[in-house]
């Protein structure tokens, strides 16, 4: 049996010198508040002269995993959110996230783009289900019509994505009007 004092290793987790958010040991700037961080090289663990290192859950600032850094939409601009809504077929996922988020709840542009993308996806599903039934029995024409219609829908998504990236709002007929009404009702 060993006798004598036991030593316990304490891991040092770097934190922002301004807001207390967790930062990487070699980060020059905080990802949360943007303040410049002092160099960690050559400083002793636990030394307050370095300013950015302390054991987890001690000292000022939010505890790791809490505070302003928990919102993953924190640094996202409305233009980026609008563009993500128009990713062909898969844009429905960010569109639903933005419609449910607190950050974009009162933002009419993002809400409009999210609803328009949502309605465009529903139109895609209808097209995917209806075109084969309507053109059933036409042979190669069925396949060609379905392919052309789907390519047209994907082309429309790409055009909307490009226009959103240029901050040019685009209302497509029927679906754009529905999206505008939905965005106005919810805000």
N, C-alpha and C positions, 0 to 999 in steps of 0.2 A: 504494500500500500504506500502510495506517495504521500509524503508530508511536505508541508511548505505552502507558500501562497500560490494560488492558481491565478493565472493571467487570463483575462478574457479579451478577445479581439473585438474592437468596436469598429464597424465599418463607417467610413466617412462618406456622406452623401452631399454633394455640392448643391447649394441653394443660391438663388439670386440675392445679391447684396441690397437690392432695392425693394422687391415685392415678396421675397421668400419662396418663390416658385422653384421647383426642382430643375436644375440645369445640368448639362454634361460637364465633366471635369475640365474639358478643354474648350468649352463654348466661350466665345468672345462677347456674345450678347445674349440676354435673356429672351427666350421665345415668347414669354408672356407680356412683359412690359417694354422690352427693347433696350434696357439700360446696359451699359458696358460692364462686363465682369472683370474683376482683377485676376491676374494670372495665378493659377494653382500650383505651378511648378516651383519647387523649392520651399513651399510653405509646410509647416508641420500640421498633422491632423489635429483638429480641435483648436488650433491657433486662431484667435479672433483677429489677428492682424491681417490674415488673408481675406476675411470678411465674407467668404462665400461658402465655407464648409462648416457643418455642424452635424451631429447625429440626428437621425430622423425623429421628427416630432418634438424637437426642442427649439427654443428661440422664437423670434418674431416671425410673422408670416403664416400663411396657411399650411396646414399639415399636408404631406404628400397625398395626392389623389383628391384633394378638396380645394375649394376656392375657384377662382376664375378660369383655371386651366382645364376644368373638367368639361367645358363646352367645346366639343370638337368642331363646331362651326364658328368659333370665336374669331378667327382671322379671315374668314371667307367674305369676299366682296359680293355685292348683289349681281355684278356681271358674271362672276364665276358660277354663282348659283344658277343663274339663268342659262348659262351655257351647259352646265351639267344636266339640266332638265331635258335637253334635246339630244342626248346621246341616243342614237337609233336603238330602238327596242328596250335597252337597259336603262334609259333615262327615267323610266317610271319609278325606279327605286329612289334616286335622289329627289325626284319631284314629291313623292309621298313624305320623305323625311323633311323637306323644306316646308311643306304645308303643315306639318305637325310641330315644327320647331318654334320656340319662343322668339328667336332672333328675327325670323322673316314673317311672323304673324301679321304685322302691320305694314309690310312692304308690298305695295300693289304690283310692282313690276315682277318680282319673283313669284308672287302668288299667281299672277296672270300666266306667266310662262309655265309654271308647274301645272296649272289646270289645263292649259292648252296641250301640253305634252301628255297629260293623263288622258284627255279626250282623243288625242291622236293615237295613243296606244290602244284605246278601246276600238277606234276605227280600224286599226291594224288587225285586232283579233276578229272583228266582224268580217273584214276582207279575207282573212285567212280561212274562216269557216264558210263564208257564203259563196265565194267565187268557184270553188270546186263543185258545189251543189248546183249552182246556176248553169255552169257550162258542162255539166255531166253528160257524157255521151258524145261530146264533140271531138274526142280523141286528142290529137296534138294541139288543137286550138285551145282546149281547156288548160293545158300545161303552159302554153305560151301566154294566154291572158292572165293567168295567175302570176306568172313570173313578171310580166310587165307591170301589173298592178302593184306587186310587192316592191319592185325596183323603184317605181314612182313614189311610193310611200317613204322608202328609205331616202330617196333624193330630196323629198320635202323635209324630212328630219335634218338632213345635212344643211340645206339652205337655211332653215330656222336656226340651227346651231351657229352657222357663220354669221347670220344677221344679229344674233344675240351677242356674239363675241365682239361685234362692232357697235354695240349699244343702239341697234336699230330695231325698235319693237315692230313685230309683224303680226297682224291679225289675219289668219286664214279664214276664208268664208265658212260660215256656220259654226265650226269648232271654236274659232276666235271669239265669236259673239257669245257662245256658251261659256267660254273661259272668262270673259270680261264680266258676265253676270255672276258667275260663281265667285270670282275674286272680290267683287263688290259686296256680295252678301256676307262673306265671311269676315271681312275686315272691320 
